[in-house]
């Protein structure tokens, strides 16, 4: 009996999840498909700020891998090394055991991790925002600072605990600041001790405007909405140093705070560099068919890949969920074409617009280039997410409806501590305090 060909996909984010789903539907059992991912779910990242704000239960944005990919073998593990010549890879499973398997086609879709900058104190005192664990920690932390401020008799300590600094005014940082501010205001209203205490939020970025990667009209709408709500927007500004007592901004101002939220951006997963293949700013170089030059059996997509942008010659596609999902689909179809099913086609896609949720009834959107704000933008934003999320739409919509009529529960859950989600972690989806035992260094190559 002829052994089935094996396709291995590393990473269950937007690119990997979509690639596996598309390929499993096309293959119908003709090939073996293996998905390697450290969690048993696909995280719908765009709704993570609503988890931190207490609007959505974390299970609503964690899409189970089991049941969504018929016929796919899910390996709960982290890929460590790839022997390209032997077409074998080594990984570590959820209990720290090393495993090896061969492949006939390989898809690199490992995604990205928090981007670190060599700024004193940031790694020790800031926290990122890329995982459910980090979102749960942030929610507890915001509520805790307000509650501790209520019990303090020191005006200086109260001000510091009621001051929050978000660095990075891109898509994630803007939404975190918008949702986080509303959560802290809700918490403060329930504490009579803080009746006259202002809550201060600062959103800083070195760019000349917030949401610099999006259309300028979206940027203006978001800037106006957050400013009217009281968020201080500091463009052309970053952090010079972070300490336990606060942060010194690049303009020389020292801001006393206990909360530094790092949303500066992302960088490709370090695993990409370990492959020893040509890269561009940490992203694996591929051709327009998503194949690695010289290795037609290896494909890469999503944040891990530097994909030529055929709509802008000489440029690469942006690291966005839109591109990742569509590249995963194209990679799957091109793999099918390599087995004689369909035609090999290049990846080409133009953005259809973006949506930014600004909390409450506010949002900014530009579907098909039409600028929207307010309730109309909010409807488009939530409609887009309901269409884009692959599972659990009714549960998400139900949570949104309940949030309209019921007060938010501002309580700490105490599930994740700050030590469990350090900014330097490359696997924040698995808190250090509750993760499986780690293998010995020699096992991790």
Order of alpha helices (4+ residues) and beta strands (2+ residues): beta-alpha-beta-beta-alpha-beta-beta-beta-beta-beta-beta-alpha-alpha-alpha-beta-alpha-beta-alpha-beta-beta-beta-beta-beta-beta-alpha-beta-beta-beta-beta-beta-alpha-beta-beta-beta-alpha-alpha
